[in-house]
Amino acid sequence: MTKAEIVSNISEKLGVEKSDAQAIVNHFMKEVRGALESGENVYLRGFGSFVVKTRKAKKGRNISKNVTIDIPAHNIPSFKPAKVFLEKVKTKVAVK
């Protein structure tokens, strides 16, 4: 599902203009992104959590130059689904 499909579905189900639904989706994403960029986690009860995870520094390899490189510690955004959400996906989605 794409962002455009989400906007279309929200517009149809709530009976609002697509431009209004798109503005809501864009603002939601902007708020989540802004919170994560400032180091805050976002908790949506029944859906999941957007959290900032820290990766430790480690050694890596540049295969094309055959040299070892240092990868510094860094933060990455991550999503952890809520238990209720996870169970519904497990039971309702067929294994491919």
Backbone as ProteinMPNN parsed JSONL, in Angstrom:
{"seq_chain_A": "MTKAEIVSNISEKLGVEKSDAQAIVNHFMKEVRGALESGENVYLRGFGSFVVKTRKAKKGRNISKNVTIDIPAHNIPSFKPAKVFLEKVKTKVAVK", "coords_chain_A": {"N_chain_A": [[0.846, -1.172, 0.0], [0.535, 2.179, -0.803], [1.35, 5.633, 0.059], [-0.431, 7.309, -1.266], [-2.597, 5.581, -1.641], [-3.352, 5.153, 1.0], [-4.179, 7.748, 1.705], [-6.333, 7.998, -0.079], [-8.042, 5.947, 0.849], [-8.599, 6.866, 3.485], [-9.88, 9.256, 2.863], [-12.19, 8.32, 1.52], [-13.431, 6.68, 3.514], [-13.875, 8.438, 5.657], [-15.199, 10.493, 4.506], [-14.053, 12.927, 3.689], [-12.315, 15.551, 1.948], [-9.761, 14.679, -0.441], [-7.49, 16.262, -0.37], [-7.535, 17.273, 2.219], [-7.274, 14.896, 3.705], [-4.766, 14.123, 2.816], [-3.2, 16.18, 3.851], [-3.466, 15.666, 6.578], [-2.268, 13.12, 6.817], [0.333, 13.79, 5.955], [1.077, 15.64, 7.968], [0.975, 13.984, 10.208], [3.082, 12.182, 9.633], [5.17, 14.021, 9.588], [5.22, 14.882, 12.269], [5.901, 12.474, 13.612], [8.416, 11.981, 12.448], [9.78, 14.324, 13.26], [9.76, 14.021, 16.059], [11.334, 11.691, 16.367], [13.732, 12.597, 15.241], [14.496, 14.408, 17.165], [15.182, 12.768, 19.185], [13.159, 11.629, 20.671], [10.827, 9.007, 21.493], [7.955, 7.538, 19.886], [4.846, 6.512, 20.891], [2.158, 4.575, 20.026], [-0.647, 3.438, 21.178], [-1.894, 0.176, 20.835], [-1.089, 0.015, 18.225], [1.767, 0.424, 17.753], [5.28, 1.191, 18.334], [7.429, 3.825, 17.485], [10.768, 4.021, 17.608], [14.019, 5.227, 18.612], [16.96, 3.645, 17.928], [20.208, 2.725, 19.039], [23.128, 1.973, 17.364], [26.073, 0.148, 17.881], [29.565, 1.064, 17.549], [31.555, -0.438, 14.985], [33.649, -2.722, 13.105], [34.048, -2.809, 9.584], [34.059, -3.928, 6.125], [35.397, -2.755, 3.096], [34.761, -4.101, 0.267], [35.434, -3.728, -2.435], [37.845, -2.281, -2.358], [39.257, -3.788, -0.654], [39.792, -3.237, 2.096], [39.755, -2.61, 5.63], [37.285, -0.86, 7.409], [36.23, 1.62, 9.793], [33.14, 1.737, 11.307], [31.251, 4.166, 12.687], [29.482, 4.588, 15.868], [25.952, 4.941, 15.701], [22.614, 6.297, 15.374], [19.422, 4.848, 14.591], [16.124, 4.911, 13.119], [13.38, 2.922, 14.243], [10.707, 0.5, 14.137], [8.42, -0.99, 16.301], [5.949, -3.28, 16.466], [2.774, -3.307, 18.231], [1.642, -5.764, 20.615], [-1.01, -6.689, 20.177], [-1.478, -5.895, 17.527], [0.574, -7.322, 16.236], [-0.212, -9.986, 16.735], [-2.638, -10.093, 15.294], [-1.735, -9.805, 12.66], [-0.177, -12.102, 12.465], [-2.147, -14.111, 12.642], [-4.036, -13.514, 10.638], [-2.807, -13.111, 8.157], [-1.771, -14.956, 5.452], [0.902, -17.315, 5.212], [3.491, -16.988, 2.914]], "CA_chain_A": [[0.0, 0.0, 0.0], [1.305, 3.417, -0.905], [0.805, 6.787, 0.77], [-1.596, 7.77, -2.031], [-3.703, 4.666, -1.35], [-3.781, 5.449, 2.376], [-4.922, 9.011, 1.628], [-7.592, 7.706, -0.769], [-8.896, 5.171, 1.757], [-9.057, 7.747, 4.563], [-10.822, 10.192, 2.258], [-13.451, 7.617, 1.26], [-14.055, 6.178, 4.742], [-14.282, 9.528, 6.543], [-15.982, 11.463, 3.754], [-13.373, 14.218, 3.624], [-11.597, 15.789, 0.687], [-8.451, 14.036, -0.501], [-6.459, 17.226, 0.032], [-7.548, 17.317, 3.684], [-6.715, 13.628, 4.175], [-3.336, 14.145, 2.525], [-2.594, 17.093, 4.815], [-3.44, 14.964, 7.864], [-1.232, 12.08, 6.729], [1.63, 14.472, 5.899], [1.377, 16.201, 9.289], [1.27, 12.855, 11.09], [4.437, 11.719, 9.328], [6.095, 15.09, 9.994], [5.307, 14.845, 13.731], [6.661, 11.283, 13.987], [9.796, 12.227, 12.016], [10.336, 15.36, 14.121], [9.998, 13.452, 17.385], [12.482, 10.787, 16.285], [14.935, 13.396, 14.984], [14.895, 15.067, 18.409], [15.531, 11.731, 20.147], [11.982, 11.137, 21.39], [10.132, 7.856, 20.937], [6.527, 7.779, 19.662], [4.095, 5.327, 21.288], [0.767, 4.583, 19.582], [-1.257, 2.288, 21.836], [-2.636, -0.72, 19.964], [-0.47, 0.005, 16.896], [3.184, 0.136, 17.908], [6.171, 2.254, 18.784], [8.536, 4.275, 16.659], [11.815, 4.281, 18.584], [15.377, 5.477, 18.129], [17.886, 2.62, 18.418], [21.619, 3.067, 18.875], [24.007, 0.906, 16.877], [27.438, 0.308, 18.393], [30.646, 1.177, 16.568], [32.05, -1.755, 14.595], [34.54, -2.793, 11.951], [33.416, -3.28, 8.367], [35.012, -4.122, 5.036], [35.12, -2.238, 1.763], [35.159, -5.247, -0.543], [36.054, -3.31, -3.698], [39.218, -1.83, -2.107], [39.839, -4.794, 0.231], [40.308, -2.588, 3.292], [38.874, -2.575, 6.79], [36.864, 0.498, 7.752], [35.538, 1.775, 11.067], [31.782, 2.274, 11.214], [31.017, 4.779, 14.002], [28.177, 4.391, 16.498], [24.959, 5.82, 15.101], [21.216, 6.033, 15.714], [18.534, 4.546, 13.474], [14.72, 4.79, 13.516], [12.898, 1.548, 14.216], [9.295, 0.346, 14.491], [8.093, -2.217, 17.006], [4.484, -3.373, 16.518], [2.136, -3.67, 19.495], [1.322, -7.198, 20.682], [-2.316, -6.911, 19.558], [-1.25, -5.729, 16.094], [1.415, -8.428, 15.812], [-1.024, -11.207, 16.75], [-3.596, -10.064, 14.187], [-1.001, -10.068, 11.42], [0.208, -13.509, 12.488], [-3.283, -15.007, 12.443], [-4.854, -13.198, 9.475], [-2.051, -13.064, 6.914], [-1.271, -16.273, 5.078], [2.342, -17.422, 4.992], [3.747, -17.169, 1.47]], "C_chain_A": [[0.895, 1.239, 0.0], [0.639, 4.529, -0.092], [-0.447, 7.302, 0.056], [-2.81, 6.883, -1.77], [-4.233, 4.878, 0.065], [-4.632, 6.706, 2.391], [-6.291, 8.764, 0.999], [-8.553, 6.948, 0.144], [-9.44, 6.027, 2.897], [-10.113, 8.709, 4.041], [-12.189, 9.539, 2.052], [-14.17, 7.235, 2.55], [-14.556, 7.286, 5.666], [-15.11, 10.594, 5.831], [-15.377, 12.851, 3.738], [-12.67, 14.337, 2.28], [-10.228, 15.107, 0.741], [-7.346, 14.985, -0.055], [-6.382, 17.332, 1.554], [-6.918, 16.048, 4.265], [-5.211, 13.598, 3.95], [-2.603, 15.06, 3.512], [-2.459, 16.418, 6.181], [-2.336, 13.915, 7.872], [0.159, 12.721, 6.726], [2.031, 15.04, 7.257], [1.691, 15.102, 10.3], [2.706, 12.379, 10.881], [5.479, 12.747, 9.765], [6.291, 15.09, 11.508], [6.129, 13.656, 14.208], [8.139, 11.494, 13.655], [10.476, 13.246, 12.94], [10.654, 14.841, 15.514], [11.222, 12.549, 17.368], [13.785, 11.547, 16.062], [15.41, 14.115, 16.246], [15.184, 14.056, 19.518], [14.375, 11.188, 20.96], [11.428, 9.902, 20.703], [8.648, 8.198, 20.809], [5.781, 6.475, 19.946], [2.642, 5.484, 20.868], [0.11, 3.305, 20.105], [-2.107, 1.473, 20.857], [-2.061, -0.816, 18.557], [1.006, -0.361, 16.991], [3.965, 1.352, 18.331], [7.224, 2.547, 17.734], [9.62, 4.683, 17.641], [13.148, 4.54, 17.887], [16.277, 4.424, 18.764], [19.312, 3.072, 18.136], [22.39, 1.825, 18.439], [25.413, 1.178, 17.388], [28.421, 0.483, 17.243], [31.146, -0.227, 16.239], [33.0, -1.636, 13.412], [33.745, -3.331, 10.766], [34.468, -3.455, 7.29], [34.497, -3.458, 3.775], [35.658, -3.293, 0.81], [35.882, -4.818, -1.81], [37.505, -2.869, -3.517], [39.977, -2.782, -1.189], [40.518, -4.161, 1.447], [39.264, -2.645, 4.407], [38.546, -1.12, 7.105], [36.183, 0.481, 9.115], [34.171, 2.392, 10.808], [31.464, 2.85, 12.587], [29.641, 4.405, 14.57], [27.191, 5.386, 15.885], [23.556, 5.396, 15.535], [20.429, 5.735, 14.456], [17.089, 4.532, 13.979], [14.279, 3.338, 13.371], [11.418, 1.532, 14.594], [9.108, -0.991, 15.168], [6.571, -2.294, 17.116], [3.985, -3.761, 17.905], [1.753, -5.149, 19.447], [0.008, -7.521, 19.98], [-2.189, -6.876, 18.029], [-0.462, -6.923, 15.544], [0.617, -9.729, 15.74], [-2.031, -11.242, 15.604], [-2.921, -10.335, 12.859], [-0.628, -11.547, 11.352], [-0.953, -14.435, 12.146], [-4.052, -14.752, 11.154], [-4.116, -13.22, 8.142], [-1.459, -14.439, 6.647], [0.232, -16.237, 4.82], [2.568, -17.73, 3.522], [4.803, -18.211, 1.251]], "O_chain_A": [[1.885, 1.31, 0.727], [-0.487, 4.381, 0.382], [-1.416, 7.689, 0.709], [-3.933, 7.381, -1.688], [-5.439, 4.79, 0.294], [-5.69, 6.733, 3.018], [-7.299, 9.268, 1.493], [-9.74, 7.27, 0.205], [-10.619, 5.925, 3.238], [-11.124, 8.949, 4.701], [-13.221, 10.131, 2.37], [-15.378, 7.439, 2.673], [-15.544, 7.103, 6.377], [-15.658, 11.491, 6.471], [-16.1, 13.847, 3.771], [-12.462, 13.349, 1.576], [-9.62, 14.973, 1.803], [-6.375, 14.559, 0.57], [-5.295, 17.466, 2.116], [-6.124, 16.117, 5.204], [-4.464, 13.104, 4.795], [-1.501, 14.735, 3.955], [-1.446, 16.586, 6.86], [-1.559, 13.832, 8.824], [1.061, 12.247, 7.416], [3.191, 14.936, 7.655], [2.568, 15.265, 11.148], [3.453, 12.197, 11.842], [6.548, 12.382, 10.256], [7.411, 15.276, 11.984], [6.962, 13.798, 15.104], [9.01, 11.219, 14.481], [11.619, 13.045, 13.352], [11.692, 15.177, 16.086], [12.062, 12.633, 18.264], [14.821, 11.19, 16.623], [16.599, 14.402, 16.382], [15.406, 14.443, 20.665], [14.583, 10.367, 21.853], [11.538, 9.756, 19.486], [8.141, 9.05, 21.539], [6.051, 5.452, 19.316], [1.966, 6.418, 21.302], [0.292, 2.227, 19.54], [-2.939, 2.027, 20.138], [-2.507, -1.651, 17.771], [1.448, -1.337, 16.385], [3.403, 2.401, 18.645], [7.832, 1.638, 17.167], [9.415, 5.603, 18.433], [13.371, 4.134, 16.747], [16.351, 4.32, 19.988], [19.586, 3.718, 17.125], [22.308, 0.769, 19.067], [25.888, 2.312, 17.333], [28.141, 0.097, 16.108], [31.162, -1.104, 17.103], [33.128, -0.574, 12.804], [32.882, -4.195, 10.922], [35.642, -3.161, 7.514], [33.323, -3.577, 3.425], [36.864, -3.371, 0.573], [36.842, -5.469, -2.224], [38.32, -3.059, -4.42], [41.177, -2.621, -0.966], [41.653, -4.495, 1.788], [38.062, -2.719, 4.156], [39.421, -0.255, 7.072], [35.632, -0.536, 9.537], [34.06, 3.438, 10.169], [31.409, 2.102, 13.564], [28.756, 3.963, 13.839], [27.547, 6.527, 15.589], [23.348, 4.276, 16.002], [20.709, 6.282, 13.389], [16.844, 4.182, 15.133], [14.746, 2.619, 12.487], [10.934, 2.431, 15.281], [9.58, -2.014, 14.673], [5.962, -1.463, 17.79], [4.674, -4.449, 18.658], [1.563, -5.714, 18.37], [-0.082, -8.518, 19.264], [-2.734, -7.733, 17.334], [-0.809, -7.466, 14.496], [0.759, -10.49, 14.783], [-2.257, -12.294, 15.007], [-3.483, -11.03, 12.013], [-0.75, -12.172, 10.298], [-0.771, -15.428, 11.442], [-4.664, -15.675, 10.617], [-4.752, -13.338, 7.095], [-0.753, -15.01, 7.478], [0.764, -15.265, 4.284], [1.927, -18.614, 2.953], [5.156, -18.502, 0.108]]}, "name": "protein", "num_of_chains": 1, "seq": "MTKAEIVSNISEKLGVEKSDAQAIVNHFMKEVRGALESGENVYLRGFGSFVVKTRKAKKGRNISKNVTIDIPAHNIPSFKPAKVFLEKVKTKVAVK"}
